[in-house]
Amino acid sequence: MDRPVALITGATRGIGRGIADELASTHHLLVGGRSADAVAAVVEALPSAEPFVADLTDAAATQGAVRGIDRLDVLVHSAGRDATRHLEDMTREDWRDLMEVNVIAVADLTRLLLPALRAAQGMVIMINSGAGLRVVGSPAYSASKYALRALADGLREDERGRVRVTTIYPGRVDTDMQRHLQAESGRGYNPAEHLRVQSVAAVVRTAVDATPEGTVEEIKIRPIPVVPKG
């Protein structure tokens, strides 16, 4: 295959889908998602793509899904779970579920794909959040994103010179998830106060296109505040 290969988790909607659309012109894509039908619809819409269907919280399913991937240039971790509840409302099982999706699944998938990434001198891109830089909203969600930040920082040092690691910290992005969160909080929703998924995808493109002797380690991107006219 002439094209470099990129696997994008959570690629059926939101930021992940935006990244898939952005990289589609240059990469063969492995479209990640849990729903075979949703993944198939995205694959059909892209010029060079194939499905990567797995529940990444299931170790056996993840191991089965990566079988046969012997070449990988880019791994984008976009799948994740949000949380709005405060500490007093979080059970032990809630914590386990959140950390499983946002941290453990990311670490395990990366571990399984490291041989292919090393062979390609490839890169790992982790889509984090502003909540991974300062605690905002749910402390549980921020805790998972701080852990993801630490995972990326440690992986970067472990793999320096072999695999490049980039963390992207977007502010609020105009997605279905964000609309749901705002509704749960009882706040009105104005898309103009949020980043477009295409803006986050463009930042991913910047990291992917970095010249071989350099690495983009971290990028923060925030929406510009809407200033009332008059």
N, C-alpha and C positions, 0 to 999 in steps of 0.2 A: 504494500500500500504506500502510495506517495505522500499522502497526507499524514501529519502528526495526529496522534490519537488522544482524545480528551474524554475522561469520564466525569460527568457532572451528576452529583446526587441532588435529589429534589428538583429535577429538571422539568417536571410536568406543569409547574405553575410558578408564579411570583418571580423572585430574583433568579432562581435556577433556570427557569424558562428563558428569561431575558439573556442570561449568560449563554445558553444554548444557541439562541438566535444570533448572538454576537460572534461566537466562534464558528458558526456553521460554514462560513465562507472559506475558512482556511483549515479546518480540522475534521477528521472523522470522529463522530461523537458516539459515546456510549451513554444513552439516555437513562438516567437512574430514576427509579420510582417504585412504589409498592403496588400500584394498580397496573396490571398488564394492559388493560384497555387504554388508560390515560397515556402510558408510555408509547404504545403503538401509534396513537394519534400524533404525538410529537415526532416520532421517527418518520412517519409518513410525510410530514410537512418539511423535513430537512433534506438537503441534497445528499448527505453522506452520513448515515447514522444506523445504529442498531440498538436493540433494547438491553437494558441492564435492570432486571426486575428482581427486587429482593427486599425483604423486611430486614433492615440493617441492625435491628435489635436482636435478631435471631442469629446466633453464631454459626450454626450449621448452614442456614440459608445464605449467609454472607460468603462463607467459604465455598459453597457450591457455585455462587454467582461469579466469583472471580476466577474459577477454574477455566483455563484456556486463555486468560489475558496474559500474554507474554510480552506485549509491547504497550507502554503507556507513557505519554509525554507530559500530560497534564492531568492532575486529579483535583477537582474542585468540590469541596465540601460545602454544599448549600442547604442540604436537608437539616431541619432542626425543629424544635418544639418550643413554643412560647409558654409563658406562665404569667398570670396576673395576680395570683393569690399571695397573700402575705404569710409570714412565717407561722402565725397561729393557726392558719387554715391548711397547712401542708402536713400530710401524714408521712410516715416513713416510706410507704409505697409510692407516694407522689414524688418524693425526692429521688427514689431509685429510678422511676420512670423517666424523669427529666434528665438526670445525669446519664442514663443509658443512651438516650437519643442524642443529646447534645455533646457528649464527651466520649463515652466508652465506645459507641459505634464508630465514631470518627477515628479514634485511636486504632481500633481493630481493623477497620478497612484499610487504613494507611499501612499498618503492619503487613497485611497480606499482600499489598501491592508494592511494597518497597523494592523487591528484587527487579520488577519491571521498570520502576521509576529510576532506580540506580543505573540500570543498563542503558536507559535513554538519556541519562543526566537530565531528568525531567524536573517537574516542579509540583508542589502541593499548594493549593490556595484554599485558605479557610475563611469563609464568610462569617465574621463575628458580629459584633453589634457595639453601639455606643455603650451598652450596658456592660461590656467587657473592659471598659476603661474607667467607668465610675458607676456606682450603684444608682440605678434609676428604676422606679416601679417596683416590681416584685424582687425581693432579695434573693429568692430562689433562682430566678432567671439570671440575675446578675452573677450569682455564684457559679452557675454552669458556664457562663460566658467568660468569667475570670479563669475558670479551669481550662477552657478551650484556649485562651490566650497563653496560659502556662504550657499547655501541650505543644502549641505551635512554637513557642520560644525554645523549649527543650529540644524539639525535633530539629529545629533550624541549626542548633549547635551540634547535635549528633550527626547531622547529615551534611554539614558545611563542606563544600567542595564536591559533593556527590549529587545531592538533590536540593533545589532551592525551595524555600518555604516563605510564603507571603500570607500575611493576615490583613484582611480588609474590614474596616470598622465603619459600616454605614450608619447614618442617623435614620430617622423614620422614613420608610419607603412606602410608596403607594401600592399596597398589595391587599388582597382579600383578608389576610391575617391582620394587617394593621387596621383595616376598617372594622373588623370584629372586635379588636382590642379597644378601639375608641368607643365603639357602641357599648361594650361592657362597662366602660368607665363613665358612661353617661355624657360624653363630650360630643360636640358636633364634629363633622368630618369635612375638611377642606383639602382636596388633593393638591392644591397649590402650596400647601405647607409641608409637603413631603417630596422626597426624591422620586424620580421615575426609575423603574427597574433598569431602563436603558442606561441611565447615568451610572449605576453600580456596575453594569456589564461593561461599560466603557473603561472603568477603572481596572476591571479584570483583564481586559485587552491590553492595557498599559503594562501590567505585570507580565503577561504572557509574552509580549513582544520585546521585553527587555533584552539587550544584547548579551551574548554568552558570557562576557567577562564580568557582568554586573548582576545584581539581584535586587529586586524591590522587596524590602522586608515588611514594611507596614504602610498602609494608606488609610487615612481617615477622610470620609466624605460626609458632609452635612448639607441639609437643605438650607437655602438662603431664606432668612425670615421674611415674611410678607409684611411690607410696610404699608399701612393704610394711606390712601391718597387724600390730598387736601389738607 
